[in-house]
Amino acid sequence: CNYYLELEKHLKCENNGSDYLTKFAYPYCLKFQEKEKVWNPQLKSFVNNSGLCLMEALYFNQSKFTDCQTFEEFAFDSHSTCYIQHGYCELSAVEQLQIAATVEWLTIFTKFGQIKKQMETIYRSCPAP
């Protein structure tokens, strides 16, 4: 999770229009790591693999960020790609709810547009039950 803080030191986005790394990525990385301790192996695997995917997406695409807003858009857009690639659609409804329940209400309200867009993309990609 410290990767997000190191990336913030490099990009300096917190005071330039994007608090994604310090107020979203880092705290939620910690939350998922903590909850992972009690989750089943499939959910643990999803959390580990999608989390690594999110970090790699930022790392390998740093040169594409023209500003902090572009960075934040890319970072949020990476969620749906990483979730789909690493089996979100194969998780049970209960497991999907466990993922969703990790996100705090305040975050949902402050990042509603970005979260809604990603959830729509994910659910369009998942086959109907």
RAFEN-V304292 format. One record per residue. N is the residue number from 0. PSI is psi as a letter, one per 30 degrees, with the letter a starting at -180 (none if undefined). D_FIRST is the distance of its C-alpha to the first C-alpha in whole Angstrom. Layout:
n=N psi=PSI d_first=D_FIRST
n=N psi=PSI d_first=D_FIRST
//
This chain:
n=0 psi=f d_first=0
n=1 psi=f d_first=4
n=2 psi=e d_first=5
n=3 psi=e d_first=6
n=4 psi=e d_first=8
n=5 psi=e d_first=9
n=6 psi=e d_first=11
n=7 psi=e d_first=12
n=8 psi=e d_first=14
n=9 psi=e d_first=15
n=10 psi=f d_first=16
n=11 psi=h d_first=17
n=12 psi=f d_first=17
n=13 psi=e d_first=17
n=14 psi=g d_first=20
n=15 psi=h d_first=21
n=16 psi=f d_first=21
n=17 psi=j d_first=18
n=18 psi=g d_first=15
n=19 psi=e d_first=13
n=20 psi=e d_first=10
n=21 psi=f d_first=10
n=22 psi=f d_first=12
n=23 psi=d d_first=11
n=24 psi=e d_first=8
n=25 psi=e d_first=6
n=26 psi=e d_first=8
n=27 psi=f d_first=9
n=28 psi=e d_first=6
n=29 psi=e d_first=7
n=30 psi=e d_first=10
n=31 psi=e d_first=10
n=32 psi=e d_first=9
n=33 psi=e d_first=12
n=34 psi=f d_first=14
n=35 psi=f d_first=14
n=36 psi=f d_first=16
n=37 psi=f d_first=19
n=38 psi=l d_first=19
n=39 psi=l d_first=21
n=40 psi=e d_first=20
n=41 psi=e d_first=21
n=42 psi=e d_first=18
n=43 psi=e d_first=16
n=44 psi=e d_first=16
n=45 psi=e d_first=16
n=46 psi=e d_first=13
n=47 psi=e d_first=11
n=48 psi=e d_first=13
n=49 psi=e d_first=13
n=50 psi=e d_first=9
n=51 psi=e d_first=10
n=52 psi=e d_first=13
n=53 psi=e d_first=11
n=54 psi=e d_first=9
n=55 psi=e d_first=12
n=56 psi=e d_first=14
n=57 psi=e d_first=13
n=58 psi=e d_first=13
n=59 psi=f d_first=17
n=60 psi=g d_first=18
n=61 psi=e d_first=17
n=62 psi=f d_first=21
n=63 psi=f d_first=22
n=64 psi=j d_first=21
n=65 psi=f d_first=24
n=66 psi=l d_first=22
n=67 psi=f d_first=20
n=68 psi=e d_first=21
n=69 psi=e d_first=22
n=70 psi=e d_first=18
n=71 psi=e d_first=17
n=72 psi=e d_first=20
n=73 psi=e d_first=18
n=74 psi=e d_first=15
n=75 psi=e d_first=16
n=76 psi=f d_first=19
n=77 psi=f d_first=16
n=78 psi=e d_first=16
n=79 psi=e d_first=19
n=80 psi=e d_first=19
n=81 psi=e d_first=16
n=82 psi=e d_first=18
n=83 psi=e d_first=21
n=84 psi=e d_first=20
n=85 psi=g d_first=19
n=86 psi=g d_first=21
n=87 psi=e d_first=21
n=88 psi=f d_first=25
n=89 psi=f d_first=25
n=90 psi=l d_first=24
n=91 psi=l d_first=26
n=92 psi=e d_first=27
n=93 psi=e d_first=25
n=94 psi=e d_first=22
n=95 psi=e d_first=22
n=96 psi=e d_first=23
n=97 psi=e d_first=20
n=98 psi=e d_first=17
n=99 psi=e d_first=19
n=100 psi=f d_first=20
n=101 psi=f d_first=16
n=102 psi=k d_first=16
n=103 psi=l d_first=18
n=104 psi=e d_first=22
n=105 psi=e d_first=21
n=106 psi=e d_first=18
n=107 psi=e d_first=21
n=108 psi=e d_first=23
n=109 psi=f d_first=22
n=110 psi=g d_first=20
n=111 psi=e d_first=23
n=112 psi=e d_first=24
n=113 psi=e d_first=21
n=114 psi=e d_first=20
n=115 psi=e d_first=24
n=116 psi=e d_first=24
n=117 psi=e d_first=21
n=118 psi=e d_first=23
n=119 psi=e d_first=26
n=120 psi=e d_first=25
n=121 psi=e d_first=24
n=122 psi=f d_first=27
n=123 psi=f d_first=29
n=124 psi=f d_first=28
n=125 psi=k d_first=28
n=126 psi=k d_first=31
n=127 psi=k d_first=33
n=128 psi=none d_first=34
//
